[in-house]
Amino acid sequence: MRKWWRKKKGQMRKSKKDKGDYTFWDGVLDVLLWVPELILLPLRVIFWLLRGISRNIVDFF
């Protein structure tokens, strides 16, 4: 019984290690990578809208 239990315990530890759960540090890294994108995206959208509107006005006249 002991031999079986040790084998089973070893398999469980291995499966927990290799499971690949989403950890706290994964979340922190995601937030750090997305913050600059969330700040720059509205600025880019405004830039492209103003650029498109100005080109249409220049082409119209």
PyMOL Python script that loads the backbone (N, CA, C, O; Angstrom):
from pymol import cmd

cmd.read_pdbstr("""\
ATOM      1  N   MET A   1       0.820  -1.197   0.000  1.00  0.00           N
ATOM      2  CA  MET A   1       0.000   0.000   0.000  1.00  0.00           C
ATOM      3  C   MET A   1       0.866   1.263   0.000  1.00  0.00           C
ATOM      4  O   MET A   1       0.551   2.242  -0.677  1.00  0.00           O
ATOM      5  N   ARG A   2       1.966   1.229   0.771  1.00  0.00           N
ATOM      6  CA  ARG A   2       2.831   2.417   0.813  1.00  0.00           C
ATOM      7  C   ARG A   2       3.412   2.737  -0.555  1.00  0.00           C
ATOM      8  O   ARG A   2       3.457   3.897  -0.966  1.00  0.00           O
ATOM      9  N   LYS A   3       3.846   1.724  -1.240  1.00  0.00           N
ATOM     10  CA  LYS A   3       4.445   1.926  -2.558  1.00  0.00           C
ATOM     11  C   LYS A   3       3.430   2.564  -3.508  1.00  0.00           C
ATOM     12  O   LYS A   3       3.758   3.497  -4.241  1.00  0.00           O
ATOM     13  N   TRP A   4       2.217   2.062  -3.488  1.00  0.00           N
ATOM     14  CA  TRP A   4       1.163   2.613  -4.323  1.00  0.00           C
ATOM     15  C   TRP A   4       0.881   4.061  -3.959  1.00  0.00           C
ATOM     16  O   TRP A   4       0.710   4.911  -4.833  1.00  0.00           O
ATOM     17  N   TRP A   5       0.833   4.337  -2.637  1.00  0.00           N
ATOM     18  CA  TRP A   5       0.531   5.701  -2.168  1.00  0.00           C
ATOM     19  C   TRP A   5       1.621   6.675  -2.597  1.00  0.00           C
ATOM     20  O   TRP A   5       1.322   7.787  -3.034  1.00  0.00           O
ATOM     21  N   ARG A   6       2.866   6.271  -2.476  1.00  0.00           N
ATOM     22  CA  ARG A   6       3.963   7.150  -2.890  1.00  0.00           C
ATOM     23  C   ARG A   6       3.912   7.431  -4.386  1.00  0.00           C
ATOM     24  O   ARG A   6       4.135   8.561  -4.820  1.00  0.00           O
ATOM     25  N   LYS A   7       3.620   6.414  -5.162  1.00  0.00           N
ATOM     26  CA  LYS A   7       3.514   6.588  -6.608  1.00  0.00           C
ATOM     27  C   LYS A   7       2.379   7.549  -6.950  1.00  0.00           C
ATOM     28  O   LYS A   7       2.537   8.439  -7.786  1.00  0.00           O
ATOM     29  N   LYS A   8       1.246   7.362  -6.302  1.00  0.00           N
ATOM     30  CA  LYS A   8       0.088   8.230  -6.544  1.00  0.00           C
ATOM     31  C   LYS A   8       0.380   9.666  -6.122  1.00  0.00           C
ATOM     32  O   LYS A   8       0.018  10.612  -6.821  1.00  0.00           O
ATOM     33  N   LYS A   9       1.035   9.822  -4.977  1.00  0.00           N
ATOM     34  CA  LYS A   9       1.380  11.149  -4.476  1.00  0.00           C
ATOM     35  C   LYS A   9       2.352  11.859  -5.425  1.00  0.00           C
ATOM     36  O   LYS A   9       2.218  13.055  -5.684  1.00  0.00           O
ATOM     37  N   GLY A  10       3.325  11.111  -5.934  1.00  0.00           N
ATOM     38  CA  GLY A  10       4.281  11.677  -6.885  1.00  0.00           C
ATOM     39  C   GLY A  10       3.609  12.129  -8.172  1.00  0.00           C
ATOM     40  O   GLY A  10       3.964  13.167  -8.732  1.00  0.00           O
ATOM     41  N   GLN A  11       2.649  11.362  -8.638  1.00  0.00           N
ATOM     42  CA  GLN A  11       1.926  11.736  -9.853  1.00  0.00           C
ATOM     43  C   GLN A  11       1.092  12.984  -9.631  1.00  0.00           C
ATOM     44  O   GLN A  11       0.999  13.831 -10.519  1.00  0.00           O
ATOM     45  N   MET A  12       0.485  13.111  -8.462  1.00  0.00           N
ATOM     46  CA  MET A  12      -0.338  14.282  -8.166  1.00  0.00           C
ATOM     47  C   MET A  12       0.518  15.540  -8.085  1.00  0.00           C
ATOM     48  O   MET A  12       0.138  16.590  -8.601  1.00  0.00           O
ATOM     49  N   ARG A  13       1.675  15.430  -7.436  1.00  0.00           N
ATOM     50  CA  ARG A  13       2.572  16.584  -7.356  1.00  0.00           C
ATOM     51  C   ARG A  13       3.021  17.019  -8.748  1.00  0.00           C
ATOM     52  O   ARG A  13       3.058  18.210  -9.057  1.00  0.00           O
ATOM     53  N   LYS A  14       3.355  16.056  -9.567  1.00  0.00           N
ATOM     54  CA  LYS A  14       3.810  16.356 -10.921  1.00  0.00           C
ATOM     55  C   LYS A  14       2.696  17.018 -11.729  1.00  0.00           C
ATOM     56  O   LYS A  14       2.945  17.976 -12.462  1.00  0.00           O
ATOM     57  N   SER A  15       1.479  16.515 -11.599  1.00  0.00           N
ATOM     58  CA  SER A  15       0.381  17.097 -12.372  1.00  0.00           C
ATOM     59  C   SER A  15       0.055  18.503 -11.893  1.00  0.00           C
ATOM     60  O   SER A  15      -0.327  19.353 -12.697  1.00  0.00           O
ATOM     61  N   LYS A  16       0.200  18.764 -10.593  1.00  0.00           N
ATOM     62  CA  LYS A  16      -0.051  20.115 -10.086  1.00  0.00           C
ATOM     63  C   LYS A  16       1.005  21.089 -10.590  1.00  0.00           C
ATOM     64  O   LYS A  16       0.695  22.244 -10.883  1.00  0.00           O
ATOM     65  N   LYS A  17       2.259  20.629 -10.693  1.00  0.00           N
ATOM     66  CA  LYS A  17       3.343  21.476 -11.174  1.00  0.00           C
ATOM     67  C   LYS A  17       3.156  21.820 -12.648  1.00  0.00           C
ATOM     68  O   LYS A  17       3.360  22.966 -13.049  1.00  0.00           O
ATOM     69  N   ASP A  18       2.779  20.856 -13.435  1.00  0.00           N
ATOM     70  CA  ASP A  18       2.682  21.026 -14.881  1.00  0.00           C
ATOM     71  C   ASP A  18       1.315  21.504 -15.340  1.00  0.00           C
ATOM     72  O   ASP A  18       1.060  21.582 -16.542  1.00  0.00           O
ATOM     73  N   LYS A  19       0.447  21.820 -14.417  1.00  0.00           N
ATOM     74  CA  LYS A  19      -0.920  22.183 -14.778  1.00  0.00           C
ATOM     75  C   LYS A  19      -0.984  23.516 -15.528  1.00  0.00           C
ATOM     76  O   LYS A  19      -1.792  23.673 -16.443  1.00  0.00           O
ATOM     77  N   GLY A  20      -0.138  24.472 -15.146  1.00  0.00           N
ATOM     78  CA  GLY A  20      -0.099  25.741 -15.853  1.00  0.00           C
ATOM     79  C   GLY A  20      -1.222  26.675 -15.460  1.00  0.00           C
ATOM     80  O   GLY A  20      -1.803  27.332 -16.323  1.00  0.00           O
ATOM     81  N   ASP A  21      -1.541  26.751 -14.184  1.00  0.00           N
ATOM     82  CA  ASP A  21      -2.599  27.657 -13.728  1.00  0.00           C
ATOM     83  C   ASP A  21      -2.191  29.109 -13.929  1.00  0.00           C
ATOM     84  O   ASP A  21      -1.006  29.436 -13.997  1.00  0.00           O
ATOM     85  N   TYR A  22      -3.180  29.957 -14.023  1.00  0.00           N
ATOM     86  CA  TYR A  22      -2.971  31.388 -14.139  1.00  0.00           C
ATOM     87  C   TYR A  22      -2.674  31.927 -12.749  1.00  0.00           C
ATOM     88  O   TYR A  22      -3.545  31.896 -11.879  1.00  0.00           O
ATOM     89  N   THR A  23      -1.472  32.415 -12.525  1.00  0.00           N
ATOM     90  CA  THR A  23      -1.051  32.832 -11.200  1.00  0.00           C
ATOM     91  C   THR A  23      -1.220  34.337 -11.014  1.00  0.00           C
ATOM     92  O   THR A  23      -1.541  35.069 -11.950  1.00  0.00           O
ATOM     93  N   PHE A  24      -0.996  34.767  -9.793  1.00  0.00           N
ATOM     94  CA  PHE A  24      -1.074  36.187  -9.465  1.00  0.00           C
ATOM     95  C   PHE A  24      -0.078  36.989 -10.291  1.00  0.00           C
ATOM     96  O   PHE A  24      -0.404  38.065 -10.793  1.00  0.00           O
ATOM     97  N   TRP A  25       1.125  36.469 -10.431  1.00  0.00           N
ATOM     98  CA  TRP A  25       2.165  37.198 -11.172  1.00  0.00           C
ATOM     99  C   TRP A  25       1.859  37.268 -12.663  1.00  0.00           C
ATOM    100  O   TRP A  25       2.261  38.220 -13.333  1.00  0.00           O
ATOM    101  N   ASP A  26       1.160  36.282 -13.183  1.00  0.00           N
ATOM    102  CA  ASP A  26       0.703  36.359 -14.572  1.00  0.00           C
ATOM    103  C   ASP A  26      -0.273  37.525 -14.727  1.00  0.00           C
ATOM    104  O   ASP A  26      -0.231  38.249 -15.721  1.00  0.00           O
ATOM    105  N   GLY A  27      -1.143  37.698 -13.750  1.00  0.00           N
ATOM    106  CA  GLY A  27      -2.098  38.804 -13.781  1.00  0.00           C
ATOM    107  C   GLY A  27      -1.411  40.148 -13.690  1.00  0.00           C
ATOM    108  O   GLY A  27      -1.777  41.083 -14.402  1.00  0.00           O
ATOM    109  N   VAL A  28      -0.409  40.257 -12.815  1.00  0.00           N
ATOM    110  CA  VAL A  28       0.336  41.511 -12.677  1.00  0.00           C
ATOM    111  C   VAL A  28       1.050  41.845 -13.981  1.00  0.00           C
ATOM    112  O   VAL A  28       1.045  42.996 -14.417  1.00  0.00           O
ATOM    113  N   LEU A  29       1.655  40.853 -14.597  1.00  0.00           N
ATOM    114  CA  LEU A  29       2.355  41.076 -15.863  1.00  0.00           C
ATOM    115  C   LEU A  29       1.378  41.506 -16.960  1.00  0.00           C
ATOM    116  O   LEU A  29       1.690  42.395 -17.753  1.00  0.00           O
ATOM    117  N   ASP A  30       0.213  40.889 -17.010  1.00  0.00           N
ATOM    118  CA  ASP A  30      -0.793  41.289 -18.000  1.00  0.00           C
ATOM    119  C   ASP A  30      -1.224  42.735 -17.801  1.00  0.00           C
ATOM    120  O   ASP A  30      -1.361  43.484 -18.769  1.00  0.00           O
ATOM    121  N   VAL A  31      -1.436  43.123 -16.564  1.00  0.00           N
ATOM    122  CA  VAL A  31      -1.839  44.510 -16.289  1.00  0.00           C
ATOM    123  C   VAL A  31      -0.740  45.476 -16.706  1.00  0.00           C
ATOM    124  O   VAL A  31      -1.017  46.507 -17.319  1.00  0.00           O
ATOM    125  N   LEU A  32       0.503  45.147 -16.376  1.00  0.00           N
ATOM    126  CA  LEU A  32       1.615  46.030 -16.747  1.00  0.00           C
ATOM    127  C   LEU A  32       1.775  46.155 -18.257  1.00  0.00           C
ATOM    128  O   LEU A  32       2.213  47.197 -18.743  1.00  0.00           O
ATOM    129  N   LEU A  33       1.433  45.122 -18.997  1.00  0.00           N
ATOM    130  CA  LEU A  33       1.546  45.187 -20.452  1.00  0.00           C
ATOM    131  C   LEU A  33       0.354  45.888 -21.090  1.00  0.00           C
ATOM    132  O   LEU A  33       0.500  46.493 -22.152  1.00  0.00           O
ATOM    133  N   TRP A  34      -0.823  45.822 -20.469  1.00  0.00           N
ATOM    134  CA  TRP A  34      -2.010  46.407 -21.064  1.00  0.00           C
ATOM    135  C   TRP A  34      -2.202  47.884 -20.726  1.00  0.00           C
ATOM    136  O   TRP A  34      -2.878  48.592 -21.473  1.00  0.00           O
ATOM    137  N   VAL A  35      -1.632  48.367 -19.633  1.00  0.00           N
ATOM    138  CA  VAL A  35      -1.817  49.766 -19.240  1.00  0.00           C
ATOM    139  C   VAL A  35      -1.329  50.724 -20.329  1.00  0.00           C
ATOM    140  O   VAL A  35      -2.067  51.645 -20.680  1.00  0.00           O
ATOM    141  N   PRO A  36      -0.136  50.555 -20.875  1.00  0.00           N
ATOM    142  CA  PRO A  36       0.281  51.476 -21.938  1.00  0.00           C
ATOM    143  C   PRO A  36      -0.640  51.420 -23.156  1.00  0.00           C
ATOM    144  O   PRO A  36      -0.910  52.446 -23.781  1.00  0.00           O
ATOM    145  N   GLU A  37      -1.116  50.234 -23.488  1.00  0.00           N
ATOM    146  CA  GLU A  37      -2.029  50.117 -24.630  1.00  0.00           C
ATOM    147  C   GLU A  37      -3.334  50.858 -24.366  1.00  0.00           C
ATOM    148  O   GLU A  37      -3.859  51.527 -25.256  1.00  0.00           O
ATOM    149  N   LEU A  38      -3.852  50.745 -23.168  1.00  0.00           N
ATOM    150  CA  LEU A  38      -5.113  51.416 -22.850  1.00  0.00           C
ATOM    151  C   LEU A  38      -4.961  52.928 -22.828  1.00  0.00           C
ATOM    152  O   LEU A  38      -5.916  53.653 -23.106  1.00  0.00           O
ATOM    153  N   ILE A  39      -3.782  53.401 -22.504  1.00  0.00           N
ATOM    154  CA  ILE A  39      -3.536  54.853 -22.505  1.00  0.00           C
ATOM    155  C   ILE A  39      -3.331  55.357 -23.934  1.00  0.00           C
ATOM    156  O   ILE A  39      -3.848  56.417 -24.289  1.00  0.00           O
ATOM    157  N   LEU A  40      -2.598  54.627 -24.746  1.00  0.00           N
ATOM    158  CA  LEU A  40      -2.265  55.092 -26.092  1.00  0.00           C
ATOM    159  C   LEU A  40      -3.378  54.867 -27.112  1.00  0.00           C
ATOM    160  O   LEU A  40      -3.445  55.595 -28.103  1.00  0.00           O
ATOM    161  N   LEU A  41      -4.239  53.899 -26.905  1.00  0.00           N
ATOM    162  CA  LEU A  41      -5.286  53.603 -27.883  1.00  0.00           C
ATOM    163  C   LEU A  41      -6.204  54.801 -28.136  1.00  0.00           C
ATOM    164  O   LEU A  41      -6.425  55.138 -29.300  1.00  0.00           O
ATOM    165  N   PRO A  42      -6.743  55.454 -27.120  1.00  0.00           N
ATOM    166  CA  PRO A  42      -7.603  56.613 -27.410  1.00  0.00           C
ATOM    167  C   PRO A  42      -6.866  57.736 -28.139  1.00  0.00           C
ATOM    168  O   PRO A  42      -7.442  58.412 -28.991  1.00  0.00           O
ATOM    169  N   LEU A  43      -5.599  57.931 -27.802  1.00  0.00           N
ATOM    170  CA  LEU A  43      -4.824  58.966 -28.485  1.00  0.00           C
ATOM    171  C   LEU A  43      -4.640  58.630 -29.963  1.00  0.00           C
ATOM    172  O   LEU A  43      -4.721  59.510 -30.821  1.00  0.00           O
ATOM    173  N   ARG A  44      -4.393  57.360 -30.253  1.00  0.00           N
ATOM    174  CA  ARG A  44      -4.254  56.943 -31.651  1.00  0.00           C
ATOM    175  C   ARG A  44      -5.563  57.097 -32.415  1.00  0.00           C
ATOM    176  O   ARG A  44      -5.564  57.526 -33.569  1.00  0.00           O
ATOM    177  N   VAL A  45      -6.665  56.752 -31.783  1.00  0.00           N
ATOM    178  CA  VAL A  45      -7.971  56.870 -32.445  1.00  0.00           C
ATOM    179  C   VAL A  45      -8.269  58.332 -32.755  1.00  0.00           C
ATOM    180  O   VAL A  45      -8.719  58.653 -33.855  1.00  0.00           O
ATOM    181  N   ILE A  46      -8.022  59.215 -31.802  1.00  0.00           N
ATOM    182  CA  ILE A  46      -8.250  60.654 -32.032  1.00  0.00           C
ATOM    183  C   ILE A  46      -7.339  61.154 -33.154  1.00  0.00           C
ATOM    184  O   ILE A  46      -7.780  61.913 -34.017  1.00  0.00           O
ATOM    185  N   PHE A  47      -6.082  60.736 -33.147  1.00  0.00           N
ATOM    186  CA  PHE A  47      -5.143  61.156 -34.191  1.00  0.00           C
ATOM    187  C   PHE A  47      -5.630  60.742 -35.572  1.00  0.00           C
ATOM    188  O   PHE A  47      -5.639  61.555 -36.497  1.00  0.00           O
ATOM    189  N   TRP A  48      -6.042  59.468 -35.720  1.00  0.00           N
ATOM    190  CA  TRP A  48      -6.492  58.986 -37.019  1.00  0.00           C
ATOM    191  C   TRP A  48      -7.791  59.655 -37.451  1.00  0.00           C
ATOM    192  O   TRP A  48      -7.977  59.921 -38.638  1.00  0.00           O
ATOM    193  N   LEU A  49      -8.691  59.931 -36.513  1.00  0.00           N
ATOM    194  CA  LEU A  49      -9.933  60.629 -36.871  1.00  0.00           C
ATOM    195  C   LEU A  49      -9.651  62.049 -37.349  1.00  0.00           C
ATOM    196  O   LEU A  49     -10.189  62.480 -38.368  1.00  0.00           O
ATOM    197  N   LEU A  50      -8.808  62.777 -36.617  1.00  0.00           N
ATOM    198  CA  LEU A  50      -8.471  64.144 -37.028  1.00  0.00           C
ATOM    199  C   LEU A  50      -7.732  64.160 -38.361  1.00  0.00           C
ATOM    200  O   LEU A  50      -7.949  65.045 -39.189  1.00  0.00           O
ATOM    201  N   ARG A  51      -6.875  63.195 -38.562  1.00  0.00           N
ATOM    202  CA  ARG A  51      -6.141  63.113 -39.823  1.00  0.00           C
ATOM    203  C   ARG A  51      -7.091  62.834 -40.990  1.00  0.00           C
ATOM    204  O   ARG A  51      -6.971  63.448 -42.050  1.00  0.00           O
ATOM    205  N   GLY A  52      -8.020  61.923 -40.797  1.00  0.00           N
ATOM    206  CA  GLY A  52      -8.984  61.619 -41.856  1.00  0.00           C
ATOM    207  C   GLY A  52      -9.902  62.783 -42.154  1.00  0.00           C
ATOM    208  O   GLY A  52     -10.187  63.065 -43.318  1.00  0.00           O
ATOM    209  N   ILE A  53     -10.371  63.466 -41.117  1.00  0.00           N
ATOM    210  CA  ILE A  53     -11.256  64.629 -41.313  1.00  0.00           C
ATOM    211  C   ILE A  53     -10.500  65.742 -42.030  1.00  0.00           C
ATOM    212  O   ILE A  53     -11.037  66.371 -42.942  1.00  0.00           O
ATOM    213  N   SER A  54      -9.257  65.987 -41.622  1.00  0.00           N
ATOM    214  CA  SER A  54      -8.492  67.062 -42.273  1.00  0.00           C
ATOM    215  C   SER A  54      -8.215  66.735 -43.739  1.00  0.00           C
ATOM    216  O   SER A  54      -8.251  67.633 -44.580  1.00  0.00           O
ATOM    217  N   ARG A  55      -7.944  65.487 -44.059  1.00  0.00           N
ATOM    218  CA  ARG A  55      -7.719  65.122 -45.466  1.00  0.00           C
ATOM    219  C   ARG A  55      -8.990  65.301 -46.289  1.00  0.00           C
ATOM    220  O   ARG A  55      -8.929  65.743 -47.436  1.00  0.00           O
ATOM    221  N   ASN A  56     -10.135  64.963 -45.714  1.00  0.00           N
ATOM    222  CA  ASN A  56     -11.389  65.152 -46.439  1.00  0.00           C
ATOM    223  C   ASN A  56     -11.685  66.622 -46.669  1.00  0.00           C
ATOM    224  O   ASN A  56     -12.188  66.994 -47.730  1.00  0.00           O
ATOM    225  N   ILE A  57     -11.378  67.465 -45.688  1.00  0.00           N
ATOM    226  CA  ILE A  57     -11.598  68.902 -45.854  1.00  0.00           C
ATOM    227  C   ILE A  57     -10.670  69.464 -46.918  1.00  0.00           C
ATOM    228  O   ILE A  57     -11.106  70.260 -47.750  1.00  0.00           O
ATOM    229  N   VAL A  58      -9.409  69.071 -46.913  1.00  0.00           N
ATOM    230  CA  VAL A  58      -8.433  69.566 -47.894  1.00  0.00           C
ATOM    231  C   VAL A  58      -8.823  69.089 -49.293  1.00  0.00           C
ATOM    232  O   VAL A  58      -8.729  69.860 -50.248  1.00  0.00           O
ATOM    233  N   ASP A  59      -9.262  67.822 -49.434  1.00  0.00           N
ATOM    234  CA  ASP A  59      -9.659  67.308 -50.740  1.00  0.00           C
ATOM    235  C   ASP A  59     -10.940  67.968 -51.245  1.00  0.00           C
ATOM    236  O   ASP A  59     -11.142  68.094 -52.453  1.00  0.00           O
ATOM    237  N   PHE A  60     -11.797  68.385 -50.327  1.00  0.00           N
ATOM    238  CA  PHE A  60     -13.061  69.021 -50.724  1.00  0.00           C
ATOM    239  C   PHE A  60     -12.825  70.407 -51.306  1.00  0.00           C
ATOM    240  O   PHE A  60     -13.530  70.823 -52.225  1.00  0.00           O
ATOM    241  N   PHE A  61     -11.837  71.127 -50.775  1.00  0.00           N
ATOM    242  CA  PHE A  61     -11.586  72.492 -51.246  1.00  0.00           C
ATOM    243  C   PHE A  61     -10.470  72.505 -52.206  1.00  0.00           C
ATOM    244  O   PHE A  61     -10.107  73.565 -52.715  1.00  0.00           O
TER     245      PHE A  61
END
""", "prot")
cmd.dss("prot")
cmd.show_as("cartoon", "prot")
cmd.util.cbc("prot")
cmd.orient("prot")
